[in-house]
């Protein structure tokens, strides 16, 4: 036990074993997703950013705009994990399943390749 810096109280030198805590694999996976989301938002993706992120998560992140990526980057672990598993959604973020990603990409490509001419703007005199 080491003395506490404010008085006679002491704190244990080591964290007690057996206490429940978040698994490092889940935390590492979420950290990798956040790292890639930040890199995509900044347009500076490297091979290191893509490492240890499943292809399905890369496709999901790549479909999103900067606003959605920022929400993923700022979400806490519980909210991000719930969003990824489909238990609860982060408002304004694309659902993390293949069908949603495909539908979103299709809708975005239809909007970008719309053959209708742009409306003419007229100014009041």
Order of alpha helices (4+ residues) and beta strands (2+ residues): beta-beta-alpha-alpha-alpha-alpha-alpha-alpha
